[in-house]
Amino acid sequence: MIDLIKRFEGSPEVMEISAGGKVFEEGEPAEKMYVILEGEVRLTLHGQPLAMEVGGGIIGEMALIESEPRSASARALTDCRLVAIDKADFLDMIRESPEFAIHIMQVLTRRLRLANEILSAY
């Protein structure tokens, strides 16, 4: 598994968000995805809890890949340190690191399985 915290720890793009702060909102344009260096982020869909990501996790990749508006909202549950990655940097990372590309596919697969579990409950 790729260690995203180690890779991005010294990045100049580190941003801090206080507990309760907005990372992004459902419906907003997607210009960046985020690597969580520290803290916990809750993802919600139509105000309902969807998932939680912690240090080493990524959020916002789906909308960035699709160039579509955000399909969910993200708020910091705790004080967080995040690294913002724009589409050009994302594509460079995919080209440079097959491990990163595999990691992204694993994250998307995990989220698809979660969505299937949620839907099968109805």
VOKOL-344712 format. One record per atom (N, C-alpha, C): atom name; residue number from 0; y, z, x; residue in three letters. Coordinates in steps of 0.02 Angstrom, whole numbers, padded with zeros to 5 digits. Each point is the difference from the previous one (the first is absolute). Layout:
residues N
  atomo  num      py      pz      px  residuo
     CA  NUM       Y       Z       X      ALA
...
//
This chain:
residues 122
  atomo  num      py      pz      px  residuo
      N    0  -00059   00000   00042      MET
     CA    0   00059   00000  -00042      MET
      C    0   00062   00000   00044      MET
      N    1   00049  -00037  -00019      ILE
     CA    1   00062  -00007   00039      ILE
      C    1   00042   00064  -00010      ILE
      N    2   00030   00024   00055      ASP
     CA    2   00041   00060  -00003      ASP
      C    2   00073  -00021  -00006      ASP
      N    3   00023  -00005  -00062      LEU
     CA    3   00068  -00023  -00013      LEU
      C    3   00052   00051   00021      LEU
      N    4  -00017   00064  -00003      ILE
     CA    4   00048   00051   00022      ILE
      C    4   00015  -00009   00074      ILE
      N    5  -00052  -00007   00039      LYS
     CA    5   00009  -00009   00072      LYS
      C    5   00040  -00063   00016      LYS
      N    6  -00015  -00054  -00036      ARG
     CA    6   00033  -00064   00012      ARG
      C    6   00075   00003  -00015      ARG
      N    7   00020   00037  -00052      PHE
     CA    7   00069  -00002  -00023      PHE
      C    7   00041   00063   00015      PHE
      N    8  -00029   00050   00031      GLU
     CA    8   00035   00064   00010      GLU
      C    8   00068  -00008   00033      GLU
      N    9   00007  -00043   00049      GLY
     CA    9   00064  -00008   00035      GLY
      C    9   00044  -00055  -00027      GLY
      N   10  -00015  -00026  -00058      SER
     CA   10   00037  -00056  -00028      SER
      C   10   00072   00019  -00016      SER
      N   11   00047  -00047   00011      PRO
     CA   11   00069   00013  -00018      PRO
      C   11   00011  -00004  -00076      PRO
      N   12  -00050  -00023  -00037      GLU
     CA   12   00005  -00007  -00072      GLU
      C   12  -00022   00062  -00039      GLU
      N   13  -00009   00057   00035      VAL
     CA   13  -00022   00061  -00035      VAL
      C   13   00055   00024  -00047      VAL
      N   14  -00020   00015  -00061      MET
     CA   14   00047   00027  -00049      MET
      C   14  -00028   00064  -00028      MET
      N   15   00043   00044  -00019      GLU
     CA   15  -00021   00064  -00028      GLU
      C   15   00021   00004  -00073      GLU
      N   16  -00047   00024  -00041      ILE
     CA   16   00013   00008  -00071      ILE
      C   16  -00020   00071  -00019      ILE
      N   17   00045   00035  -00032      SER
     CA   17  -00013   00069  -00022      SER
      C   17  -00048   00001  -00059      SER
      N   18  -00034   00056  -00007      ALA
     CA   18  -00045   00009  -00057      ALA
      C   18   00036  -00017  -00065      ALA
      N   19  -00031  -00040  -00042      GLY
     CA   19   00030  -00021  -00063      GLY
      C   19   00039  -00064   00005      GLY
      N   20   00013  -00023   00062      GLY
     CA   20   00039  -00061   00009      GLY
      C   20  -00038  -00064  -00015      GLY
      N   21   00038  -00050  -00019      LYS
     CA   21  -00028  -00066  -00018      LYS
      C   21  -00013  -00041   00063      LYS
      N   22  -00059  -00030   00003      VAL
     CA   22  -00014  -00050   00052      VAL
      C   22   00015  -00069  -00030      VAL
      N   23  -00029  -00013  -00058      PHE
     CA   23   00016  -00061  -00038      PHE
      C   23  -00019   00010  -00073      PHE
      N   24   00028  -00044  -00042      GLU
     CA   24  -00011   00004  -00072      GLU
      C   24  -00035  -00062  -00026      GLU
      N   25  -00042   00010  -00050      GLU
     CA   25  -00033  -00054  -00035      GLU
      C   25   00052  -00051  -00022      GLU
      N   26  -00014  -00064   00011      GLY
     CA   26   00045  -00054  -00021      GLY
      C   26   00051  -00021   00052      GLY
      N   27   00011   00041   00051      GLU
     CA   27   00048  -00018   00053      GLU
      C   27  -00027  -00057   00042      GLU
      N   28   00045  -00040   00030      PRO
     CA   28  -00023  -00051   00048      PRO
      C   28  -00033   00034   00060      PRO
      N   29  -00049  -00033   00028      ALA
     CA   29  -00037   00028   00057      ALA
      C   29   00020  -00035   00064      ALA
      N   30   00035   00035   00043      GLU
     CA   30   00020  -00028   00064      GLU
      C   30  -00037   00033   00057      GLU
      N   31  -00032   00057  -00013      LYS
     CA   31  -00033   00037   00053      LYS
      C   31  -00062   00035  -00027      LYS
      N   32  -00047   00014   00045      MET
     CA   32  -00054   00046  -00014      MET
      C   32   00012   00060   00046      MET
      N   33  -00038   00052  -00009      TYR
     CA   33   00012   00062   00037      TYR
      C   33  -00065   00029   00028      TYR
      N   34   00004   00024   00061      VAL
     CA   34  -00053   00039   00031      VAL
      C   34   00023   00073  -00004      VAL
      N   35  -00043   00043  -00026      ILE
     CA   35   00017   00071  -00005      ILE
      C   35  -00021   00033   00065      ILE
      N   36   00049   00025   00037      LEU
     CA   36  -00014   00035   00062      LEU
      C   36  -00016   00073  -00014      LEU
      N   37   00034   00027  -00050      GLU
     CA   37  -00008   00072  -00015      GLU
      C   37   00020   00011  -00072      GLU
      N   38  -00038   00043  -00035      GLY
     CA   38   00017   00017  -00068      GLY
      C   38  -00047  -00030  -00051      GLY
      N   39   00017   00009  -00063      GLU
     CA   39  -00040  -00024  -00056      GLU
      C   39   00045  -00039  -00048      GLU
      N   40  -00024  -00058  -00022      VAL
     CA   40   00037  -00042  -00047      VAL
      C   40  -00043  -00012  -00061      VAL
      N   41   00029   00011  -00059      ARG
     CA   41  -00035  -00013  -00063      ARG
      C   41   00020  -00068  -00027      ARG
      N   42  -00050  -00039  -00020      LEU
     CA   42   00011  -00065  -00032      LEU
      C   42  -00010   00009  -00075      LEU
      N   43   00045  -00027  -00040      THR
     CA   43  -00006   00004  -00072      THR
      C   43   00008  -00069  -00031      THR
      N   44  -00031  -00009  -00058      LEU
     CA   44   00005  -00062  -00037      LEU
      C   44   00022   00019  -00071      LEU
      N   45   00057  -00026  -00021      HIS
     CA   45   00029   00017  -00065      HIS
      C   45   00007   00076  -00008      HIS
      N   46   00016   00034   00055      GLY
     CA   46   00010   00072  -00001      GLY
      C   46  -00064   00041   00005      GLY
      N   47  -00057  -00032   00000      GLN
     CA   47  -00064   00035   00003      GLN
      C   47  -00026   00002   00072      GLN
      N   48  -00026   00056   00023      PRO
     CA   48  -00027   00004   00068      PRO
      C   48  -00055  -00052   00011      PRO
      N   49   00004  -00034   00055      LEU
     CA   49  -00048  -00052   00016      LEU
      C   49  -00040   00018   00063      LEU
      N   50   00035   00021   00052      ALA
     CA   50  -00033   00015   00064      ALA
      C   50   00047   00041   00043      ALA
      N   51  -00027   00026   00054      MET
     CA   51   00040   00035   00049      MET
      C   51  -00020  -00026   00069      MET
      N   52   00049  -00010   00043      GLU
     CA   52  -00012  -00022   00069      GLU
      C   52   00029   00053   00046      GLU
      N   53  -00033   00011   00056      VAL
     CA   53   00021   00050   00049      VAL
      C   53   00010  -00034   00068      VAL
      N   54   00017   00041   00050      GLY
     CA   54   00011  -00026   00067      GLY
      C   54  -00055  -00048   00022      GLY
      N   55   00021  -00058   00026      GLY
     CA   55  -00046  -00052   00020      GLY
      C   55  -00011  -00053  -00053      GLY
      N   56   00021   00016  -00062      GLY
     CA   56  -00008  -00047  -00056      GLY
      C   56   00057  -00050  -00003      GLY
      N   57  -00009  -00051  -00041      ILE
     CA   57   00052  -00050  -00011      ILE
      C   57   00014  -00006  -00074      ILE
      N   58   00062  -00018  -00016      ILE
     CA   58   00020  -00012  -00069      ILE
      C   58   00046  -00060  -00002      ILE
      N   59   00001  -00034  -00057      GLY
     CA   59   00045  -00056  -00009      GLY
      C   59  -00025  -00066   00026      GLY
      N   60  -00061  -00002   00025      GLU
     CA   60  -00026  -00062   00030      GLU
      C   60  -00014  -00054  -00052      GLU
      N   61  -00020   00019  -00061      MET
     CA   61  -00018  -00051  -00049      MET
      C   61   00060  -00043  -00018      MET
      N   62   00056   00031  -00016      ALA
     CA   62   00059  -00037  -00019      ALA
      C   62   00027  -00041   00058      ALA
      N   63  -00006   00026   00061      LEU
     CA   63   00023  -00037   00059      LEU
      C   63  -00043  -00062   00011      LEU
      N   64  -00065   00007  -00007      ILE
     CA   64  -00045  -00057   00010      ILE
      C   64   00013  -00054  -00052      ILE
      N   65   00010   00021  -00063      GLU
     CA   65   00009  -00047  -00055      GLU
      C   65   00071  -00026  -00007      GLU
      N   66   00048   00033   00032      SER
     CA   66   00072  -00014  -00010      SER
      C   66   00017   00006  -00074      SER
      N   67  -00026   00052  -00031      GLU
     CA   67   00011   00015  -00070      GLU
      C   67   00034   00069  -00006      GLU
      N   68   00029   00015  -00058      PRO
     CA   68   00029   00067  -00009      PRO
      C   68  -00054   00054   00006      PRO
      N   69   00022   00060   00015      ARG
     CA   69  -00045   00057   00007      ARG
      C   69  -00039   00012  -00065      ARG
      N   70  -00065   00011   00007      SER
     CA   70  -00041   00013  -00059      SER
      C   70  -00007   00075  -00014      SER
      N   71   00024   00042   00045      ALA
     CA   71  -00004   00072  -00009      ALA
      C   71   00061   00032   00033      ALA
      N   72   00009   00064  -00013      SER
     CA   72   00053   00039   00031      SER
      C   72  -00030   00046   00052      SER
      N   73   00039   00019   00050      ALA
     CA   73  -00023   00046   00052      ALA
      C   73   00054   00052   00012      ALA
      N   74  -00021   00064  -00002      ARG
     CA   74   00045   00056   00013      ARG
      C   74  -00034   00048   00049      ARG
      N   75   00041   00030   00042      ALA
     CA   75  -00025   00048   00048      ALA
      C   75  -00018   00065  -00035      ALA
      N   76  -00061   00023   00009      LEU
     CA   76  -00021   00065  -00026      LEU
      C   76   00022   00056   00047      LEU
      N   77   00002  -00016   00064      THR
     CA   77   00022   00046   00052      THR
      C   77   00051  -00036   00042      THR
      N   78   00033   00035   00046      ASP
     CA   78   00043  -00035   00047      ASP
      C   78  -00042  -00050   00038      ASP
      N   79   00025  -00061   00006      CYS
     CA   79  -00039  -00055   00029      CYS
      C   79   00038  -00035   00055      CYS
      N   80  -00038  -00026   00046      ARG
     CA   80   00025  -00047   00051      ARG
      C   80  -00039  -00065  -00009      ARG
      N   81   00037  -00054  -00011      LEU
     CA   81  -00029  -00066  -00013      LEU
      C   81   00027  -00052   00048      LEU
      N   82  -00038  -00052   00010      VAL
     CA   82   00025  -00058   00038      VAL
      C   82   00000  -00059  -00048      VAL
      N   83   00058  -00033  -00006      ALA
     CA   83   00007  -00059  -00042      ALA
      C   83  -00020  -00062   00041      ALA
      N   84  -00040  -00043  -00031      ILE
     CA   84  -00022  -00062   00033      ILE
      C   84   00019  -00058  -00046      ILE
      N   85   00040  -00047   00026      ASP
     CA   85   00018  -00058  -00041      ASP
      C   85  -00054  -00054   00005      ASP
      N   86   00008  -00053  -00039      LYS
     CA   86  -00052  -00051  -00005      LYS
      C   86  -00012  -00035   00067      LYS
      N   87   00053  -00014   00037      ALA
     CA   87  -00009  -00034   00065      ALA
      C   87  -00040   00043   00048      ALA
      N   88   00016   00065   00003      ASP
     CA   88  -00038   00045   00044      ASP
      C   88  -00072   00008  -00025      ASP
      N   89  -00009   00003  -00066      PHE
     CA   89  -00067   00005  -00029      PHE
      C   89  -00042  -00061   00021      PHE
      N   90   00028  -00059  -00007      LEU
     CA   90  -00037  -00061   00019      LEU
      C   90  -00015  -00002   00075      LEU
      N   91   00047   00023   00041      ASP
     CA   91  -00013   00005   00072      ASP
      C   91  -00058   00047   00015      ASP
      N   92  -00002   00056  -00035      MET
     CA   92  -00054   00048   00011      MET
      C   92  -00067  -00029  -00020      MET
      N   93  -00001  -00037  -00055      ILE
     CA   93  -00062  -00033  -00022      ILE
      C   93  -00025  -00048   00054      ILE
      N   94   00047  -00040   00027      ARG
     CA   94  -00018  -00048   00053      ARG
      C   94  -00024   00033   00063      ARG
      N   95   00032   00055   00019      GLU
     CA   95  -00015   00034   00063      GLU
      C   95  -00061   00045  -00003      GLU
      N   96  -00016   00026  -00059      SER
     CA   96  -00051   00051  -00004      SER
      C   96  -00048  -00012  -00058      SER
      N   97  -00058  -00029   00014      PRO
     CA   97  -00050  -00008  -00053      PRO
      C   97  -00019   00068  -00031      PRO
      N   98   00003   00054   00040      GLU
     CA   98  -00015   00066  -00026      GLU
      C   98   00050   00020  -00055      GLU
      N   99   00064  -00018   00010      PHE
     CA   99   00050   00015  -00050      PHE
      C   99  -00014  -00040  -00064      PHE
      N  100  -00018  -00063   00007      ALA
     CA  100  -00016  -00042  -00058      ALA
      C  100  -00060   00029  -00038      ALA
      N  101  -00051   00022   00035      ILE
     CA  101  -00058   00032  -00032      ILE
      C  101   00021   00064  -00035      ILE
      N  102   00043   00039   00032      HIS
     CA  102   00024   00062  -00030      HIS
      C  102   00036  -00014  -00067      HIS
      N  103   00042  -00051   00000      ILE
     CA  103   00036  -00018  -00062      ILE
      C  103  -00050  -00019  -00054      ILE
      N  104  -00051  -00040   00018      MET
     CA  104  -00051  -00019  -00049      MET
      C  104  -00038   00060  -00026      MET
      N  105  -00014   00048   00043      GLN
     CA  105  -00034   00061  -00022      GLN
      C  105   00043   00040  -00049      GLN
      N  106   00064   00005   00015      VAL
     CA  106   00046   00036  -00045      VAL
      C  106   00002  -00035  -00068      VAL
      N  107   00006  -00066   00000      LEU
     CA  107   00003  -00038  -00063      LEU
      C  107  -00066   00007  -00039      LEU
      N  108  -00056  -00001   00035      THR
     CA  108  -00065   00008  -00033      THR
      C  108  -00006   00069  -00031      THR
      N  109   00022   00052   00036      ARG
     CA  109  -00002   00068  -00026      ARG
      C  109   00043   00006  -00063      ARG
      N  110   00058  -00032   00002      ARG
     CA  110   00045   00004  -00059      ARG
      C  110  -00029  -00039  -00059      ARG
      N  111  -00033  -00055   00013      LEU
     CA  111  -00031  -00039  -00054      LEU
      C  111  -00057   00040  -00031      LEU
      N  112  -00040   00034   00041      ARG
     CA  112  -00054   00042  -00027      ARG
      C  112   00029   00057  -00042      ARG
      N  113   00054   00030   00023      LEU
     CA  113   00032   00053  -00039      LEU
      C  113   00024  -00026  -00068      LEU
      N  114   00031  -00059   00001      ALA
     CA  114   00024  -00030  -00063      ALA
      C  114  -00059  -00014  -00047      ALA
      N  115  -00055  -00024   00028      ASN
     CA  115  -00060  -00012  -00041      ASN
      C  115  -00025   00065  -00031      ASN
      N  116   00000   00054   00039      GLU
     CA  116  -00023   00065  -00027      GLU
      C  116   00046   00023  -00057      GLU
      N  117   00064  -00008   00010      ILE
     CA  117   00048   00021  -00052      ILE
      C  117  -00011  -00041  -00063      ILE
      N  118  -00008  -00065   00008      LEU
     CA  118  -00009  -00044  -00058      LEU
      C  118  -00066   00013  -00036      LEU
      N  119  -00052   00017   00039      SER
     CA  119  -00065   00011  -00032      SER
      C  119   00000   00064  -00042      SER
      N  120   00048   00044   00011      ALA
     CA  120   00005   00061  -00040      ALA
      C  120   00026  -00013  -00070      ALA
      N  121   00026  -00060  -00012      TYR
     CA  121   00029  -00017  -00066      TYR
      C  121  -00046  -00042  -00042      TYR
//
